[in-house]
Amino acid sequence: MLFRSDRHSGAHSLLKLEYSGVKVIEVLLPLLTNQHDYVRANAADSLGNLKKSDSNVTKALVASLNDPDSYVRSCAAESLVQLGEGDSNVINALVALLKDQDPFVRLSAAESMGKLTKSDAVTLDALVASLMDQTSGVRANEIGRAHV
């Protein structure tokens, strides 16, 4: 039986192998739907760290943006950006996260959107709207980006 720390270590051990091939992705993708939130979060984080994207990875991470756990949603948002994914499905999903109930998720979404190389009207409008966020950390992040 694996304990929480063993599962956590196992996900990160895959990265230490420095192997970003299909086999690692095949192991990580099903973990995005694991019953344990910390396993799902580590899987999302690990997929981003691999920096190897394909349509299955992108679809799975976009689906994880709707995870019931806020940390999983944040990890998925950050991983999509690490993979360089900025298509309209990703942007629309991140825009929706700007209205998440958790301020940490809103901050992750705003930071992720700010890192996307594609800046269209939808992205810019959503980021400007986040300047009105109730949480000062989210507002400060976007004000800082405006000076870049």
Backbone as CSV, one residue per row, in Angstrom:
resi,resn,N_x,N_y,N_z,CA_x,CA_y,CA_z,C_x,C_y,C_z
1,MET,0.838,-1.181,0.000,0.000,0.000,0.000,0.887,1.249,0.000
2,LEU,0.590,2.176,-0.883,1.347,3.416,-0.958,0.727,4.468,-0.051
3,PHE,1.546,5.181,0.667,1.075,6.273,1.480,1.150,7.553,0.665
4,ARG,0.510,8.605,1.174,0.448,9.866,0.448,1.832,10.307,-0.017
5,SER,2.820,10.293,0.856,4.153,10.767,0.478,4.781,9.876,-0.593
6,ASP,4.463,8.573,-0.570,4.992,7.668,-1.585,4.423,7.994,-2.955
7,ARG,3.124,8.275,-3.014,2.497,8.626,-4.298,3.038,9.954,-4.789
8,HIS,3.191,10.889,-3.863,3.730,12.205,-4.212,5.144,12.050,-4.776
9,SER,5.949,11.277,-4.101,7.324,11.057,-4.553,7.366,10.332,-5.883
10,GLY,6.443,9.396,-6.068,6.415,8.630,-7.311,6.172,9.501,-8.520
11,ALA,5.257,10.453,-8.408,4.962,11.341,-9.536,6.177,12.191,-9.877
12,HIS,6.855,12.691,-8.866,8.019,13.523,-9.134,9.244,12.706,-9.540
13,SER,9.293,11.452,-9.158,10.398,10.588,-9.579,10.391,10.370,-11.085
14,LEU,9.210,10.369,-11.671,9.127,10.229,-13.123,9.868,11.368,-13.812
15,LEU,9.776,12.557,-13.250,10.470,13.700,-13.845,11.975,13.563,-13.727
16,LYS,12.438,12.988,-12.630,13.879,12.838,-12.433,14.490,11.899,-13.457
17,LEU,13.670,11.072,-14.062,14.171,10.182,-15.095,14.556,10.946,-16.352
18,GLU,14.098,12.229,-16.420,14.363,13.075,-17.578,13.935,12.402,-18.869
19,TYR,12.824,11.732,-18.771,12.277,11.053,-19.941,10.902,11.629,-20.205
20,SER,10.768,12.376,-21.273,9.496,13.021,-21.556,8.772,12.317,-22.697
21,GLY,8.991,11.046,-22.820,8.366,10.286,-23.884,6.924,9.923,-23.578
22,VAL,6.350,9.210,-24.502,4.947,8.846,-24.445,4.633,7.993,-23.220
23,LYS,5.537,7.134,-22.807,5.265,6.252,-21.676,4.990,7.025,-20.394
24,VAL,5.748,8.076,-20.115,5.520,8.877,-18.919,4.170,9.578,-19.020
25,ILE,3.861,10.118,-20.181,2.575,10.777,-20.386,1.435,9.785,-20.194
26,GLU,1.597,8.576,-20.704,0.566,7.548,-20.533,0.348,7.194,-19.070
27,VAL,1.391,7.296,-18.266,1.258,7.029,-16.832,0.586,8.211,-16.126
28,LEU,0.943,9.430,-16.510,0.433,10.613,-15.820,-1.016,10.959,-16.163
29,LEU,-1.415,10.783,-17.409,-2.772,11.190,-17.807,-3.877,10.568,-16.947
30,PRO,-3.865,9.260,-16.696,-4.932,8.695,-15.859,-4.907,9.216,-14.418
31,LEU,-3.748,9.684,-13.964,-3.655,10.202,-12.601,-4.410,11.519,-12.428
32,LEU,-4.739,12.183,-13.534,-5.520,13.428,-13.456,-6.945,13.176,-12.966
33,THR,-7.373,11.929,-12.981,-8.724,11.595,-12.506,-8.672,10.708,-11.256
34,ASN,-7.533,10.639,-10.618,-7.367,9.851,-9.401,-8.284,10.390,-8.304
35,GLN,-8.649,9.548,-7.373,-9.556,9.971,-6.302,-8.904,10.953,-5.318
36,HIS,-7.603,11.008,-5.288,-6.894,11.871,-4.342,-6.458,13.171,-5.013
37,ASP,-6.841,14.283,-4.409,-6.540,15.588,-5.002,-5.047,15.845,-5.159
38,TYR,-4.236,15.422,-4.209,-2.798,15.676,-4.302,-2.157,14.873,-5.431
39,VAL,-2.724,13.712,-5.756,-2.222,12.935,-6.896,-2.583,13.654,-8.195
40,ARG,-3.824,14.145,-8.278,-4.252,14.884,-9.477,-3.401,16.141,-9.665
41,ALA,-3.137,16.868,-8.576,-2.336,18.097,-8.662,-0.905,17.783,-9.108
42,ASN,-0.310,16.754,-8.537,1.054,16.380,-8.929,1.118,15.918,-10.378
43,ALA,0.092,15.218,-10.825,0.056,14.779,-12.223,-0.022,15.982,-13.159
44,ALA,-0.890,16.943,-12.829,-1.009,18.149,-13.656,0.306,18.915,-13.677
45,ASP,0.909,19.076,-12.516,2.182,19.776,-12.413,3.274,19.057,-13.207
46,SER,3.318,17.746,-13.089,4.334,16.949,-13.785,4.168,17.023,-15.294
47,LEU,2.930,17.025,-15.764,2.700,17.133,-17.211,3.215,18.463,-17.743
48,GLY,3.034,19.518,-16.983,3.577,20.812,-17.400,5.085,20.824,-17.396
49,ASN,5.682,20.209,-16.383,7.143,20.177,-16.278,7.788,19.375,-17.393
50,LEU,7.052,18.434,-17.972,7.599,17.652,-19.082,7.801,18.497,-20.327
51,LYS,6.984,19.559,-20.445,7.049,20.463,-21.596,6.915,19.711,-22.916
52,LYS,6.071,18.697,-22.905,5.810,17.926,-24.122,4.298,17.851,-24.293
53,SER,3.796,18.621,-25.217,2.351,18.713,-25.380,1.866,17.909,-26.571
54,ASP,0.692,17.383,-26.421,-0.048,16.832,-27.543,-1.519,17.073,-27.246
55,SER,-2.392,16.746,-28.152,-3.807,17.066,-27.976,-4.411,16.357,-26.768
56,ASN,-3.961,15.143,-26.445,-4.493,14.434,-25.287,-4.103,15.121,-23.980
57,VAL,-2.874,15.595,-23.905,-2.409,16.292,-22.712,-3.186,17.593,-22.551
58,THR,-3.321,18.351,-23.626,-4.036,19.623,-23.572,-5.484,19.409,-23.150
59,LYS,-6.165,18.452,-23.771,-7.571,18.181,-23.419,-7.708,17.780,-21.958
60,ALA,-6.805,16.944,-21.474,-6.873,16.481,-20.088,-6.626,17.628,-19.108
61,LEU,-5.669,18.499,-19.427,-5.401,19.623,-18.540,-6.534,20.644,-18.569
62,VAL,-7.125,20.872,-19.726,-8.285,21.772,-19.796,-9.424,21.199,-18.963
63,ALA,-9.634,19.897,-19.032,-10.670,19.259,-18.209,-10.349,19.429,-16.718
64,SER,-9.065,19.401,-16.366,-8.665,19.564,-14.964,-8.898,20.979,-14.442
65,LEU,-9.111,21.926,-15.339,-9.449,23.283,-14.908,-10.813,23.320,-14.220
66,ASN,-11.583,22.253,-14.371,-12.894,22.142,-13.718,-12.877,21.197,-12.520
67,ASP,-11.691,20.814,-12.080,-11.560,19.888,-10.946,-12.201,20.500,-9.697
68,PRO,-12.776,19.676,-8.832,-13.365,20.220,-7.601,-12.336,20.826,-6.644
69,ASP,-11.071,20.446,-6.771,-10.036,20.951,-5.880,-9.353,22.176,-6.495
70,SER,-9.251,23.241,-5.718,-8.692,24.492,-6.235,-7.204,24.361,-6.586
71,TYR,-6.456,23.585,-5.830,-5.030,23.441,-6.128,-4.825,22.697,-7.447
72,VAL,-5.661,21.728,-7.731,-5.575,21.002,-9.002,-5.860,21.965,-10.151
73,ARG,-6.886,22.813,-9.982,-7.220,23.786,-11.031,-6.042,24.723,-11.282
74,SER,-5.397,25.185,-10.216,-4.247,26.083,-10.357,-3.083,25.395,-11.062
75,CYS,-2.798,24.163,-10.672,-1.700,23.412,-11.307,-1.976,23.195,-12.793
76,ALA,-3.213,22.895,-13.128,-3.569,22.671,-14.531,-3.386,23.957,-15.341
77,ALA,-3.798,25.090,-14.783,-3.647,26.371,-15.483,-2.174,26.668,-15.748
78,GLU,-1.366,26.501,-14.725,0.060,26.786,-14.873,0.729,25.814,-15.839
79,SER,0.295,24.571,-15.841,0.892,23.577,-16.744,0.558,23.861,-18.201
80,LEU,-0.642,24.320,-18.456,-1.008,24.649,-19.837,-0.081,25.729,-20.395
81,VAL,0.252,26.692,-19.577,1.148,27.748,-20.028,2.562,27.215,-20.197
82,GLN,3.009,26.334,-19.297,4.339,25.733,-19.442,4.451,24.980,-20.760
83,LEU,3.328,24.435,-21.214,3.331,23.702,-22.477,3.205,24.634,-23.672
84,GLY,2.994,25.915,-23.401,2.874,26.880,-24.489,1.519,26.844,-25.171
85,GLU,0.539,26.300,-24.463,-0.781,26.180,-25.073,-1.564,27.476,-24.908
86,GLY,-1.955,28.060,-26.011,-2.711,29.303,-25.982,-3.802,29.328,-27.018
87,ASP,-4.353,28.153,-27.346,-5.430,28.152,-28.332,-6.719,28.671,-27.693
88,SER,-7.743,28.853,-28.489,-8.976,29.478,-27.994,-9.642,28.661,-26.891
89,ASN,-9.560,27.336,-26.927,-10.145,26.522,-25.856,-9.449,26.785,-24.529
90,VAL,-8.127,26.873,-24.570,-7.351,27.135,-23.352,-7.655,28.536,-22.839
91,ILE,-7.648,29.514,-23.722,-7.916,30.898,-23.315,-9.308,31.017,-22.713
92,ASN,-10.307,30.421,-23.345,-11.672,30.494,-22.814,-11.780,29.829,-21.446
93,ALA,-11.083,28.717,-21.264,-11.110,28.035,-19.969,-10.429,28.880,-18.892
94,LEU,-9.314,29.528,-19.255,-8.626,30.391,-18.294,-9.452,31.628,-17.963
95,VAL,-10.141,32.180,-18.952,-11.031,33.324,-18.702,-12.098,32.930,-17.686
96,ALA,-12.650,31.728,-17.830,-13.663,31.255,-16.881,-13.078,31.144,-15.472
97,LEU,-11.801,30.744,-15.362,-11.163,30.618,-14.047,-10.976,31.968,-13.353
98,LEU,-10.977,33.049,-14.109,-10.853,34.372,-13.496,-12.056,34.684,-12.611
99,LYS,-13.114,33.888,-12.731,-14.315,34.072,-11.912,-14.449,32.974,-10.864
100,ASP,-13.398,32.186,-10.672,-13.413,31.099,-9.697,-13.624,31.662,-8.291
101,GLN,-14.240,30.868,-7.427,-14.481,31.320,-6.051,-13.207,31.425,-5.228
102,ASP,-12.171,30.702,-5.617,-10.923,30.690,-4.864,-9.968,31.752,-5.405
103,PRO,-9.508,32.683,-4.578,-8.609,33.735,-5.071,-7.283,33.200,-5.603
104,PHE,-6.788,32.090,-5.039,-5.549,31.493,-5.521,-5.714,31.002,-6.956
105,VAL,-6.873,30.440,-7.272,-7.152,29.965,-8.635,-7.246,31.156,-9.577
106,ARG,-7.919,32.221,-9.136,-8.021,33.423,-9.978,-6.635,33.993,-10.249
107,LEU,-5.792,34.012,-9.228,-4.427,34.514,-9.399,-3.652,33.644,-10.383
108,SER,-3.757,32.320,-10.246,-3.070,31.409,-11.172,-3.552,31.610,-12.604
109,ALA,-4.855,31.787,-12.766,-5.417,32.002,-14.104,-4.898,33.315,-14.692
110,ALA,-4.895,34.369,-13.888,-4.420,35.669,-14.369,-2.939,35.610,-14.733
111,GLU,-2.142,34.982,-13.867,-0.709,34.842,-14.171,-0.496,34.021,-15.437
112,SER,-1.257,32.953,-15.562,-1.121,32.094,-16.740,-1.490,32.838,-18.006
113,MET,-2.573,33.584,-17.957,-2.986,34.343,-19.141,-1.957,35.401,-19.497
114,GLY,-1.346,35.988,-18.492,-0.324,36.999,-18.741,0.920,36.434,-19.395
115,LYS,1.147,35.133,-19.248,2.325,34.494,-19.828,2.084,33.986,-21.245
116,LEU,0.832,33.955,-21.672,0.536,33.475,-23.017,1.083,34.454,-24.045
117,THR,1.618,33.925,-25.107,2.162,34.794,-26.144,1.057,35.375,-27.016
118,LYS,-0.074,34.712,-27.061,-1.187,35.190,-27.885,-2.035,36.136,-27.042
119,SER,-2.132,37.377,-27.462,-2.955,38.357,-26.760,-4.037,38.837,-27.706
120,ASP,-5.212,38.285,-27.546,-6.336,38.735,-28.360,-7.259,39.590,-27.497
121,ALA,-8.330,40.065,-28.083,-9.251,40.943,-27.371,-9.869,40.256,-26.159
122,VAL,-10.182,38.975,-26.275,-10.784,38.232,-25.159,-9.817,38.187,-23.979
123,THR,-8.557,37.875,-24.261,-7.548,37.803,-23.203,-7.359,39.157,-22.537
124,LEU,-7.176,40.184,-23.349,-6.949,41.517,-22.797,-8.150,42.014,-22.003
125,ASP,-9.363,41.813,-22.508,-10.562,42.236,-21.779,-10.679,41.523,-20.440
126,ALA,-10.378,40.225,-20.428,-10.467,39.454,-19.187,-9.424,39.925,-18.172
127,LEU,-8.219,40.210,-18.640,-7.178,40.667,-17.729,-7.480,42.061,-17.186
128,VAL,-8.038,42.917,-18.021,-8.430,44.250,-17.545,-9.532,44.102,-16.494
129,ALA,-10.476,43.208,-16.732,-11.548,42.987,-15.758,-11.002,42.459,-14.438
130,SER,-9.914,41.702,-14.491,-9.344,41.154,-13.254,-8.728,42.248,-12.384
131,LEU,-8.520,43.426,-12.959,-8.043,44.550,-12.158,-9.067,44.969,-11.107
132,MET,-10.310,44.549,-11.297,-11.381,44.864,-10.352,-11.584,43.736,-9.339
133,ASP,-10.730,42.742,-9.347,-10.881,41.597,-8.450,-10.888,42.045,-6.995
134,GLN,-11.662,41.356,-6.182,-11.781,41.683,-4.755,-10.508,41.370,-3.983
135,THR,-9.671,40.498,-4.504,-8.462,40.083,-3.807,-7.282,40.922,-4.289
136,SER,-6.602,41.540,-3.362,-5.527,42.459,-3.719,-4.394,41.777,-4.475
137,GLY,-4.093,40.515,-4.174,-3.015,39.812,-4.864,-3.283,39.655,-6.343
138,VAL,-4.536,39.411,-6.703,-4.899,39.271,-8.112,-4.767,40.628,-8.797
139,ARG,-5.261,41.688,-8.142,-5.155,43.031,-8.716,-3.703,43.441,-8.879
140,ALA,-2.897,43.213,-7.852,-1.485,43.609,-7.896,-0.756,42.893,-9.021
141,ASN,-1.070,41.625,-9.229,-0.436,40.859,-10.299,-0.720,41.503,-11.651
142,GLU,-1.943,41.892,-11.887,-2.304,42.470,-13.180,-1.774,43.884,-13.339
143,ILE,-1.722,44.647,-12.266,-1.133,45.978,-12.354,0.351,45.867,-12.698
144,GLY,1.036,44.904,-12.091,2.439,44.665,-12.392,2.655,44.279,-13.844
145,ARG,1.749,43.506,-14.410,1.870,43.097,-15.807,1.647,44.269,-16.744
146,ALA,0.845,45.240,-16.321,0.557,46.399,-17.174,1.817,47.227,-17.403
147,HIS,2.790,47.132,-16.512,4.032,47.891,-16.655,5.062,47.198,-17.498
148,VAL,4.793,45.943,-17.893,5.765,45.187,-18.672,5.752,45.622,-20.111
